[in-house]
Each structure stands twice: as C-alpha cells, then as structure tokens.
Amino acid sequence: MALSPLPTQAILPSGIPCWVELATLDEGVAQQFYNGLFGWTFYLNRDPATPTGRYLIASFGNRDVAGIYRTPDRQPSLWTVNISVQSTANAAEWTQHLGGTVTLGPVEIPGRGSIVHVLDPAGAPAVFWQPSPAWDFVTGTPNAFATADLNTHHGEAADGFFCRLFNYTARQIGDHRGIDYTEWLLDQQPVLYRYVMGPEYPPETLPHWMVYFEVDPARGTDATAGHALMLGGRIVVEPYDTPWGRVAILADPCGAVFSVIDRSLMLVDNTGVAEVDDPYDD
C-alpha cells in the first residue's frame, strides 16, 4: 500500500496505476451504492470495448475517479486496475513475448486513448491503458483510489511478468511467518503490490486485484464499513489495523469486493489503535 498520493501528471511513464473500473452485474445498483458511499456522480461515455457500448465515468469534486460498465453475462462483478503504457500495441506484443495472453484489443476508446486486456502467465488479469492527453484521474484523496494489490497464487510468475514489462523493482515486505507480500517500485517509489493468497482464500479463488479507496479520517474506516452495510453491501472482513492504515474489506450489493483505508491510522512499532487487528496476522 502506497504511503503517499500518486501525483496527477500530464504525461505518464509506463507502469503507473492510471485508472480503476468496475465490471458490474447492475449499473443502476452500483451507481446508487457508490453515490451513497463515496458521493460519486456519474456521466455516460460510449465505449466499443464494453458489451453494451456504455461506460459510466464516476466523478468526485469535478474530477474523474473510476469507471463502471456492465459485465458480460455470467461473469462476476469485480474491480480492476488500469496500468499506463506508452503503446498498447507494444504492450500486447511484450505480453505475448513474456508468456502472457491478450484477451481484448488493443481497442481505441473515443476521446480516452487505447486499452488492451491481458492475462499474465499464471492467469492474473490486467488492463493496460495508453491514455489520451485529456486523461484525468484523482488519487490519494478521500473517496478516491489509494492503491491496489494483485492477489495471485503464483508470486514469482507475477513478479517476473510485471517487473520485466514495466522495469519494476520487487521488494519483499511480507513477514518471517510465510506471508508473501511484495511491493513493486518505480524510481524507488511503491506503485503497486502483489500478494500470494494464503489459506484465508479458497484454493479455487481466481487471481484478482484488490482495489483500495481512501476514506476521510473524520469519517473513518469503521463508519464507512457500517454505511456500506446500510446501503446493501457486505462487510467481508471487519476493520483491522495494518502498518499502512486501518482497513476494511467490503463488497457492494452485486458482489464486487474492494477495500477502504484510513491512512491516518498507521501501526507504529506493531502497536495498534483499534480493537480488531489484522485477521491474517497469525
């Protein structure tokens, strides 16, 4: 989890998380939930890469924060991350060269650049985006993207693929008890994280991204989790303390899982400020 907001830049280097989007079973339900939880408002774009040709862009304070589109039939609702590239065509070629699979594109999105959907050699999904000059994405502020973990069963495969593709440096930050948690860095700054799923996940769980959204410290993680419950969502993991802040894992009414984090409450010297500690810290 990154400790500081990622700056908005006019021209992005490759490897920066530059967008998050939700594939959902019900656009209307998702709009109502995230409007209630984060105060997002929405406007419609056309998108030839989605099953319906529709793409809702969520904004907060007149800045874009996320995208929402209807998932293809029988596919689960989920959040995912877009990672910046200088050329989606080159990214697609390198994906195949490194043993990955291109599943969609490259596709030009009117007014927004080009995207390509891929799987790494172990089946973990990713979306690479070559943004247009009009790119806008606010991060590191309340009700916006904070960071993301790639949850996978094959850490070495993920590290090898993404680090070679983006020239990341991988640094293990898991503990001595067998937790395999790695941060990916550019210019010595963490940009994304990779976690090898432990026994808390069923063995059949597919690789996926865990997207974190910042919460206002005045509101806090616990109140945000309670509000999600009132809006028809679900608390997957009760609020707990981490070295990066107080986290809760939530699910929206359509089942898409995400996390919220209050980074004003970071553990110091392994002493917490909350009644519930990290449930995965045995």
Secondary structure, 3 states (H helix, E strand, C coil): CCCCCCCCCCCCCCCCEEEEEEEECCHHHHHHHHHHHHCCEEEEEECCCCCCCEEEEEEECCEEEEEEEECCCCCCCEEEEEEECCCHHHHHHHHHHCCCEEEEEEEEECCCEEEEEEECCCCCEEEEEEECCCCCCCECCCCCEEEEEEEECCHHHHHHHHHHHHCCEEEECCCCCCCCEEEEEECCEEEEEEEECCCCCCCCCCCEEEEEEECCCCCHHHHHHHHHHHCCCEEEEEEEEECCEEEEEEECCCCCEEEEEECCCCCECCECCCCCECCCCC
